[in-house]
């Protein structure tokens, strides 16, 4: 028997559910389809394409080490996969499921096309630790609030963690490279029509992901509970791009965290990191059960929000020139590294929606374009949480003060000075509000507010009142 394994968001050989199932019963042809429908999407950004290309290069190299190769083709999966089945003598296709609305629609079309050619198609759960129906309320319904979901998920994961499906010992079942059809070259950003990637982006592959996980779980996870909200400490895992593209699995992360959990000095950090992994499963199941959130607020009450959408304010936010140092530092970090610290993501999102009164969907789209880890479920839910429009939102009357948020997250200004170097001479006392620095002190520091660094583009107190009025009006309109 021969099967095609259709790689998608599972660009690894280890702990790959569909691949392991295929290798257990058949010879396997490794395939990746470069789908123009994805590459041409308006929210497909260069950083994600760059990470994809690096991951594919690593996967192809790993397959060559096993005597096989990755067969890469351009085209729609509906057309490419039946054609490859015919060319390779495969009986069908296996793949790991994707819960995004586009992917579900595509996979139904692929199933029809395969069946029409007499081929099988079989999908497996692989993207997270728990599937979209594994954690339900006592009434058998999906959760829409995170905390009860987390509590039940933790009980399940600690008591019976999902097994790692190690297919490495069966890799001799991969079809030899000489017996594979011709493949297109491993793509680059340029070959796909995108600009060249930045050398500062931390792209990687399966080997990179395993190395990062190993280092984090043996060291930084011990500090995660105390330092994860301090961006200058850089104590987060940096695994989000690898989880997004599947160069590491959530199960591998869980098992590494559970091993760390046995060490007393790492226990609290491991518990907190596991709860962050659970957020990813929660977001996926929300998107699966409420696919409309991709387009509009999860809470209908706020579908009528009258966003102001000032283009000049939005542009200042995108470029990191708002006059609010923690916001500008975070945006510049993302624009440079294609990654942003998670605490800062909440700060800048809250600021865009509730200080600048810009529709969260503008920010959501900008993140997808600029981040290597852009993931529809997590990105959409995170933005809707900050905009107070989601299933499990921040209440609309909780509006972050960007100055106090900066003071809490970056008390010495180390993070701000890294990404906003024009504030290097500003004393700690004023680093998060340089416009309040006394003129004489500013002169001594050689700093000119409004020239070296912009004045705040809005007054937070005034905008807070306007935001509250905007949300109350929407809520009142629904109530009436």
C-alpha positions as CSV (number, residue, x, y, z in Angstrom):
1,X,0.0,0.0,0.0
2,X,1.2,3.5,-0.7
3,X,-0.1,6.8,0.8
4,X,0.7,10.5,0.3
5,X,1.3,12.5,3.4
6,X,0.2,16.0,2.7
7,X,2.2,18.3,4.9
8,X,0.5,21.5,5.9
9,X,0.9,23.0,9.4
10,X,2.9,20.0,10.6
11,X,6.3,20.6,9.1
12,X,8.2,17.9,11.1
13,X,8.9,14.2,11.1
14,X,8.6,13.6,14.9
15,X,5.3,13.4,16.7
16,X,3.3,13.9,13.5
17,X,0.0,12.1,13.9
18,X,-1.0,11.6,10.3
19,X,2.6,10.7,9.2
20,X,2.9,8.1,12.0
21,X,-0.5,6.5,11.1
22,X,0.6,6.4,7.4
23,X,4.0,4.9,8.1
24,X,2.4,2.2,10.3
25,X,0.6,0.7,7.3
26,X,2.0,2.0,4.0
27,X,4.9,3.4,2.1
28,X,4.7,7.1,2.2
29,X,5.2,9.9,-0.3
30,X,5.9,13.3,1.4
31,X,4.2,16.2,-0.4
32,X,3.7,19.9,0.1
33,X,1.4,21.9,-2.1
34,X,2.1,25.6,-2.6
35,X,-1.5,26.8,-2.8
36,X,-2.0,30.1,-4.6
37,X,-5.2,30.7,-2.7
38,X,-3.1,31.0,0.5
39,X,-0.1,32.8,-1.0
40,X,-2.3,35.5,-2.6
41,X,-4.4,36.2,0.6
42,X,-4.2,39.9,1.6
43,X,-3.2,38.9,5.1
44,X,-0.3,36.6,4.0
45,X,2.8,38.4,5.3
46,X,6.4,38.1,4.3
47,X,7.5,36.9,7.8
48,X,5.2,33.9,7.7
49,X,6.3,33.1,4.2
50,X,9.9,33.3,5.2
51,X,9.4,31.0,8.1
52,X,7.5,28.6,5.9
53,X,10.4,28.5,3.4
54,X,13.0,27.9,6.1
55,X,10.8,25.1,7.6
56,X,10.3,23.5,4.2
57,X,14.1,23.6,3.5
58,X,14.7,21.9,6.9
59,X,12.0,19.3,6.3
60,X,13.4,18.5,2.8
61,X,16.9,18.1,4.3
62,X,15.6,15.8,7.0
63,X,13.9,13.7,4.4
64,X,17.0,13.5,2.3
65,X,18.9,12.1,5.3
66,X,16.3,9.3,5.3
67,X,16.9,8.7,1.6
68,X,13.6,10.4,0.6
69,X,12.7,13.9,-0.4
70,X,9.8,16.4,-0.2
71,X,7.7,16.6,-3.4
72,X,6.8,20.3,-3.8
73,X,4.2,21.3,-6.3
74,X,2.4,24.6,-7.1
75,X,-1.4,24.5,-7.6
76,X,-4.7,23.9,-6.0
77,X,-4.7,20.8,-3.7
78,X,-8.0,19.7,-5.4
79,X,-6.1,19.3,-8.6
80,X,-2.6,18.5,-7.4
81,X,-3.3,15.7,-5.0
82,X,-5.4,13.4,-7.3
83,X,-2.7,13.9,-10.0
84,X,0.1,13.0,-7.6
85,X,-1.8,9.9,-6.5
86,X,-2.0,8.8,-10.1
87,X,1.7,9.6,-10.7
88,X,3.0,7.8,-7.6
89,X,0.6,4.9,-7.4
90,X,-0.8,6.1,-4.1
91,X,-4.1,4.7,-2.8
92,X,-4.9,8.0,-1.1
93,X,-3.9,11.0,1.0
94,X,-3.4,11.5,4.8
95,X,-3.1,14.8,6.5
96,X,-3.5,16.6,9.8
97,X,-6.7,18.6,10.2
98,X,-6.8,22.4,10.3
99,X,-9.8,24.0,12.0
100,X,-9.7,27.4,10.2
101,X,-12.8,28.1,8.1
102,X,-10.8,28.3,4.8
103,X,-9.0,25.0,5.5
104,X,-12.2,23.2,6.4
105,X,-13.8,24.4,3.1
106,X,-10.7,23.4,1.1
107,X,-10.5,20.0,2.7
108,X,-14.1,19.2,1.8
109,X,-13.3,20.1,-1.8
110,X,-10.1,17.9,-1.7
111,X,-12.2,15.0,-0.3
112,X,-14.6,15.3,-3.2
113,X,-11.8,15.5,-5.8
114,X,-10.0,12.4,-4.3
115,X,-13.2,10.4,-4.1
116,X,-13.9,11.2,-7.8
117,X,-10.6,9.7,-8.7
118,X,-11.1,6.6,-6.6
119,X,-8.6,7.7,-3.9
120,X,-9.1,7.9,-0.1
121,X,-8.6,11.0,2.1
122,X,-8.1,10.8,5.8
123,X,-7.6,13.6,8.3
124,X,-6.2,13.4,11.9
125,X,-6.1,15.7,14.9
126,X,-2.7,17.0,15.5
127,X,-2.7,20.8,16.0
128,X,-3.0,21.0,19.7
129,X,-3.1,19.0,22.9
130,X,-6.9,18.7,23.0
131,X,-9.3,18.6,20.1
132,X,-12.2,21.0,19.6
133,X,-14.7,18.7,21.3
134,X,-12.5,17.2,24.0
135,X,-13.4,19.8,26.6
136,X,-17.1,20.5,27.0
137,X,-19.4,21.9,29.6
138,X,-21.5,19.5,31.7
139,X,-24.3,20.1,29.2
140,X,-22.1,18.9,26.4
141,X,-21.5,22.3,24.8
142,X,-18.3,24.1,23.9
143,X,-16.8,26.5,26.4
144,X,-16.8,30.2,25.5
145,X,-15.0,31.3,28.7
146,X,-11.4,30.4,29.3
147,X,-11.1,29.8,33.0
148,X,-13.6,26.9,33.3
149,X,-12.1,25.5,30.1
150,X,-8.6,25.7,31.6
151,X,-9.6,24.0,34.8
152,X,-11.1,21.0,33.1
153,X,-8.3,20.9,30.5
154,X,-5.7,20.9,33.2
155,X,-7.4,18.0,35.0
156,X,-7.3,16.0,31.7
157,X,-3.7,16.9,30.7
158,X,-2.0,16.3,34.0
159,X,-3.9,13.1,34.6
160,X,-3.6,11.7,31.1
161,X,-1.3,13.7,28.8
162,X,-1.7,12.9,25.1
163,X,1.0,10.5,23.9
164,X,3.8,11.6,21.6
165,X,3.5,9.7,18.3
166,X,7.1,8.9,17.5
167,X,7.3,7.8,13.9
168,X,11.1,8.2,13.6
169,X,11.8,4.5,13.9
170,X,9.5,3.9,10.9
171,X,11.0,6.4,8.6
172,X,12.4,3.6,6.4
173,X,8.8,3.5,5.1
174,X,9.3,6.8,3.2
175,X,9.5,6.3,-0.5
176,X,13.0,6.6,-1.8
177,X,13.9,9.8,-3.6
178,X,14.7,8.0,-6.8
179,X,11.1,6.7,-6.9
180,X,9.4,10.1,-6.4
181,X,8.1,12.3,-9.2
182,X,9.9,15.5,-10.0
183,X,9.6,18.2,-7.4
184,X,9.8,22.0,-7.7
185,X,12.8,23.5,-5.8
186,X,12.3,24.4,-2.2
187,X,10.8,27.9,-2.4
188,X,12.2,31.2,-1.2
189,X,10.4,34.4,-0.6
190,X,11.7,35.8,-3.8
191,X,10.7,32.7,-5.9
192,X,7.1,33.1,-4.5
193,X,7.0,36.8,-5.4
194,X,7.6,38.2,-1.9
195,X,10.4,40.6,-0.8
196,X,13.5,39.1,0.6
197,X,13.3,38.3,4.3
198,X,15.2,40.2,7.0
199,X,18.3,38.6,8.5
200,X,17.0,39.5,11.9
201,X,14.0,37.2,11.7
202,X,14.4,34.0,13.7
203,X,13.1,31.6,11.1
204,X,13.7,27.9,11.7
205,X,12.8,24.3,11.1
206,X,12.1,21.2,13.2
207,X,15.7,21.0,14.5
208,X,15.6,24.6,15.5
209,X,12.2,24.1,17.3
210,X,13.5,21.2,19.3
211,X,16.6,23.0,20.3
212,X,14.6,26.1,21.5
213,X,12.2,23.9,23.5
214,X,15.0,22.0,25.1
215,X,16.8,25.2,26.2
216,X,13.6,26.8,27.5
217,X,12.4,23.8,29.4
218,X,15.7,23.2,31.1
219,X,16.4,26.9,32.1
220,X,14.1,29.9,31.4
221,X,10.9,28.0,32.4
222,X,12.1,28.4,36.0
223,X,11.8,32.2,35.6
224,X,8.7,32.1,33.5
225,X,6.2,32.7,36.3
226,X,8.1,35.8,37.6
227,X,9.5,37.3,34.4
228,X,7.0,36.5,31.6
229,X,5.4,39.9,31.8
230,X,8.8,41.7,31.7
231,X,9.7,42.1,28.1
232,X,13.3,43.2,28.8
233,X,13.9,39.9,30.6
234,X,13.1,37.9,27.4
235,X,12.0,34.9,29.4
236,X,9.3,33.6,27.1
237,X,9.8,30.5,25.0
238,X,9.9,32.1,21.5
239,X,8.2,28.9,20.2
240,X,5.0,30.5,18.9
241,X,6.3,30.6,15.2
242,X,7.2,26.9,15.6
243,X,3.8,26.0,17.0
244,X,2.1,28.0,14.2
245,X,3.9,26.1,11.4
246,X,4.1,22.8,13.2
247,X,7.9,22.5,13.4
248,X,7.2,21.5,17.0
249,X,4.0,20.0,18.4
250,X,2.0,21.2,21.3
251,X,2.3,17.7,22.8
252,X,6.1,17.9,22.7
253,X,5.8,21.2,24.5
254,X,3.5,19.7,27.1
255,X,5.7,16.8,27.8
256,X,8.7,19.0,28.2
257,X,6.8,21.2,30.6
258,X,5.6,18.2,32.6
259,X,9.2,17.0,33.0
260,X,10.1,20.5,34.2
261,X,7.1,20.3,36.6
262,X,8.8,17.6,38.6
263,X,11.6,20.0,39.6
264,X,10.5,22.2,42.5
265,X,12.2,25.3,41.2
266,X,10.5,25.0,37.8
267,X,7.0,23.9,39.0
268,X,5.3,27.3,39.0
269,X,6.8,28.3,35.6
270,X,5.8,25.0,34.1
271,X,2.2,25.2,35.4
272,X,1.9,28.7,34.0
273,X,3.3,27.8,30.6
274,X,1.0,24.8,30.3
275,X,-1.9,27.2,31.0
276,X,-0.6,29.3,28.1
277,X,-0.6,26.3,25.8
278,X,-4.2,25.6,26.9
279,X,-5.1,29.1,25.6
280,X,-4.1,28.0,22.1
281,X,-6.5,25.0,22.3
282,X,-9.2,27.2,23.7
283,X,-8.9,29.7,20.9
284,X,-8.9,26.9,18.3
285,X,-12.2,25.4,19.6
286,X,-13.8,28.9,19.7
287,X,-12.9,29.4,16.0
288,X,-14.1,25.9,15.2
289,X,-17.5,26.3,16.9
290,X,-18.0,30.0,16.0
291,X,-16.3,30.4,12.6
292,X,-18.1,33.8,12.1
293,X,-15.6,35.4,14.5
294,X,-13.1,35.5,11.6
295,X,-15.2,38.3,10.2
296,X,-17.1,40.0,13.0
297,X,-17.3,40.4,16.8
298,X,-18.1,37.3,18.8
299,X,-20.5,39.4,20.9
300,X,-23.2,40.8,18.7
301,X,-23.7,43.6,21.1
302,X,-20.6,45.3,19.8
303,X,-21.1,44.7,16.1
304,X,-22.4,48.3,15.9
305,X,-19.4,50.0,17.6
306,X,-18.7,53.3,15.9
307,X,-14.9,53.2,15.5
308,X,-13.3,56.5,14.5
309,X,-10.6,54.9,12.4
310,X,-8.4,57.9,12.1
311,X,-5.8,57.0,9.4
312,X,-3.1,59.3,10.9
313,X,-3.4,57.8,14.3
314,X,-3.4,54.2,12.9
315,X,-0.3,55.1,10.9
316,X,1.5,56.4,14.0
317,X,0.6,53.2,15.8
318,X,1.9,51.0,13.0
319,X,5.2,52.8,12.8
320,X,5.8,53.1,16.5
321,X,5.6,56.9,16.7
322,X,2.7,57.5,19.0
323,X,4.6,59.3,21.8
324,X,3.7,56.4,24.2
325,X,7.1,54.7,24.7
326,X,5.9,51.2,25.6
327,X,3.6,51.1,22.6
328,X,6.3,52.4,20.3
329,X,8.9,50.0,21.5
330,X,6.6,47.0,21.0
331,X,5.6,48.1,17.5
332,X,9.2,48.7,16.5
333,X,10.2,45.3,17.9
334,X,7.5,43.6,15.8
335,X,8.4,45.6,12.7
336,X,12.1,44.6,13.1
337,X,12.0,41.0,14.4
338,X,8.5,39.9,13.1
339,X,7.8,38.9,16.7
340,X,6.5,40.8,19.8
341,X,6.5,40.0,23.5
342,X,3.0,38.7,24.5
343,X,2.4,41.3,27.3
344,X,3.2,44.0,24.8
345,X,0.7,42.6,22.3
346,X,-2.0,43.2,24.8
347,X,-0.8,46.7,25.5
348,X,-0.6,47.8,21.9
349,X,-3.9,46.1,21.0
350,X,-5.7,47.8,23.9
351,X,-4.2,51.1,22.9
352,X,-5.2,50.9,19.3
353,X,-8.8,50.0,20.1
354,X,-9.5,52.1,23.2
355,X,-7.1,55.0,23.0
356,X,-7.0,55.5,19.2
357,X,-10.6,54.1,18.7
358,X,-9.5,52.1,15.6
359,X,-11.4,48.9,14.7
360,X,-9.6,45.9,16.1
361,X,-9.7,44.3,12.7
362,X,-7.1,46.8,11.4
363,X,-4.7,45.7,14.1
364,X,-5.5,42.0,13.6
365,X,-4.7,42.3,9.9
366,X,-1.5,44.2,10.6
367,X,-0.3,41.6,13.1
368,X,-1.0,38.8,10.5
369,X,1.1,40.7,8.0
370,X,4.0,41.5,10.4
371,X,4.3,38.4,12.6
372,X,6.0,35.1,11.9
373,X,3.6,33.4,14.3
374,X,0.4,34.9,12.7
375,X,-2.3,32.4,13.6
376,X,-5.9,33.1,12.8
377,X,-7.4,31.5,16.0
378,X,-5.0,33.0,18.5
379,X,-4.6,36.4,16.7
380,X,-8.3,36.9,16.2
381,X,-9.2,35.9,19.8
382,X,-6.4,38.0,21.3
383,X,-7.6,41.0,19.4
384,X,-11.2,40.5,20.3
385,X,-10.2,40.0,24.0
386,X,-8.5,43.4,24.0
387,X,-11.3,45.0,22.0
388,X,-13.9,43.6,24.5
389,X,-15.8,42.0,21.6
390,X,-14.8,38.4,22.1
391,X,-16.4,35.4,23.7
392,X,-14.2,35.8,26.8
393,X,-13.4,39.5,26.6
394,X,-11.7,42.0,28.8
395,X,-14.7,44.1,30.0
396,X,-15.0,47.2,28.0
397,X,-14.6,49.5,31.0
398,X,-11.1,48.1,31.7
399,X,-8.9,50.3,29.6
400,X,-5.2,50.1,29.9
401,X,-3.3,53.3,30.8
402,X,-0.3,53.0,28.5
403,X,2.0,54.9,30.8
404,X,1.2,52.8,33.9
405,X,1.4,49.6,31.8
406,X,4.9,50.6,30.7
407,X,5.9,51.4,34.3
408,X,4.7,47.9,35.4
409,X,6.2,45.9,32.5
410,X,9.4,47.9,32.0
411,X,10.2,49.7,35.3
412,X,13.8,50.6,34.4
413,X,13.0,51.4,30.8
414,X,15.4,48.8,29.5
415,X,13.0,47.5,26.9
416,X,12.0,51.0,25.7
417,X,15.6,52.1,25.4
418,X,16.4,49.0,23.3
419,X,13.7,49.8,20.7
420,X,13.3,53.6,21.1
421,X,17.0,54.6,21.2
422,X,16.1,58.3,21.0
423,X,15.0,58.0,24.6
424,X,18.3,56.7,25.8
425,X,19.2,59.8,27.8
426,X,15.8,60.1,29.5
427,X,15.9,59.3,33.2
428,X,14.0,56.3,34.5
429,X,11.4,58.5,36.2
430,X,10.3,60.0,32.9
431,X,11.0,57.1,30.5
432,X,7.4,56.2,30.1
433,X,6.2,59.8,30.0
434,X,9.0,61.9,28.4
435,X,6.7,64.7,27.6
436,X,6.4,65.4,31.4
437,X,10.1,65.9,31.9
438,X,11.0,69.4,33.2
439,X,12.5,71.6,30.5
440,X,15.8,72.1,32.4
441,X,16.2,68.4,33.0
442,X,15.4,67.7,29.3
443,X,18.0,70.2,28.3
444,X,20.6,68.6,30.5
445,X,19.8,65.3,29.0
446,X,20.1,66.7,25.5
447,X,16.5,65.7,24.8
448,X,13.9,67.7,22.8
449,X,10.4,66.5,23.2
450,X,8.4,66.9,19.9
451,X,11.7,66.9,18.0
452,X,13.7,63.9,19.1
453,X,10.5,62.0,20.0
454,X,6.9,62.9,19.3
455,X,4.4,64.3,21.8
456,X,1.6,61.8,22.7
457,X,-0.8,61.6,19.7
458,X,-3.8,61.6,22.1
459,X,-4.6,62.4,25.7
460,X,-5.3,59.1,27.4
461,X,-7.9,60.5,29.9
462,X,-9.9,62.1,27.1
463,X,-9.8,59.1,24.9
464,X,-10.8,56.8,27.7
465,X,-14.0,58.8,28.2
466,X,-14.7,58.6,24.4
467,X,-14.1,54.9,24.4
468,X,-16.5,54.3,27.3
469,X,-19.1,56.4,25.5
470,X,-18.6,54.5,22.3
471,X,-19.0,51.1,24.0
472,X,-22.0,52.3,26.1
473,X,-23.7,53.5,23.0
474,X,-23.3,50.2,21.2
475,X,-24.5,48.3,24.3
476,X,-27.4,50.6,24.7
477,X,-28.4,50.2,21.1
478,X,-28.5,46.5,21.5
479,X,-30.5,46.7,24.7
480,X,-33.1,48.9,23.1
